């Protein structure tokens, strides 16, 4: 087994692990880690589709995490004004 296959397996395990979680924030964070490993793996094996898809997914997960925290902060501010 090549060392870059190990990276692909680690990526797979992180993505699978994310499906076992219940908290959406934790799902996204663990999935981001898996996506990062898949980007590295895709680059190593020369697979544009693998690294491109997972690279885009990283930004999508980050967007929703930032949105979640901004909405949470906004709600906290509104609660203190009541």
C-alpha positions in Angstrom: 0.0 0.0 0.0 1.3 3.4 -1.0 1.6 6.2 1.6 -0.8 8.3 -0.3 -3.4 5.5 -0.1 -3.1 5.9 3.6 -4.0 9.6 3.2 -7.1 8.5 1.2 -8.1 6.0 3.9 -7.7 8.6 6.6 -9.9 11.0 4.6 -12.5 8.3 4.2 -12.5 7.6 7.9 -13.0 11.3 8.8 -15.9 11.6 6.3 -17.5 8.4 7.7 -17.0 9.6 11.2 -18.8 12.8 10.4 -21.9 10.8 9.5 -22.0 9.3 13.0 -22.2 12.7 14.7 -25.4 14.5 15.6 -24.3 18.1 16.2 -24.2 19.9 12.8 -21.2 22.0 13.8 -19.2 18.9 14.7 -20.3 17.2 11.5 -19.0 20.1 9.4 -15.7 20.4 11.3 -14.9 16.7 11.0 -16.0 16.7 7.4 -13.7 19.7 6.7 -10.8 17.6 8.1 -11.7 14.7 5.8 -12.0 17.1 2.8 -8.6 18.5 3.5 -7.2 15.0 3.4 -9.1 14.3 0.2 -7.7 17.4 -1.4 -4.2 16.3 -0.6 -5.0 12.7 -1.8 -6.5 14.0 -5.0 -3.5 16.2 -5.7 -1.1 13.2 -5.0 -2.9 10.9 -7.4 -3.5 13.6 -10.0 -7.3 13.5 -9.7 -8.8 16.9 -10.5 -12.3 15.8 -9.7 -11.4 14.5 -6.2 -9.4 17.6 -5.0 -11.7 20.1 -6.7 -14.9 18.7 -5.2 -13.5 18.5 -1.8 -11.8 21.9 -2.0 -15.2 23.4 -2.8 -16.8 21.5 0.0 -14.3 23.0 2.4 -15.5 26.5 1.5 -19.2 25.4 1.7 -18.7 24.0 5.2 -16.8 27.1 6.4 -19.5 29.3 5.0 -22.2 27.6 6.9 -20.1 27.4 10.1 -19.4 31.2 9.9 -23.1 31.8 9.2 -24.1 29.7 12.2 -21.8 31.6 14.5 -22.9 35.0 13.1 -26.5 34.1 13.5 -25.9 32.8 17.0 -24.1 36.1 17.9 -26.9 38.1 16.4 -29.5 36.3 18.4 -27.5 36.8 21.6 -27.4 40.5 20.9 -31.1 40.6 20.2 -31.8 38.7 23.4 -29.8 41.2 25.5 -31.8 44.1 24.0 -35.1 42.6 25.2 
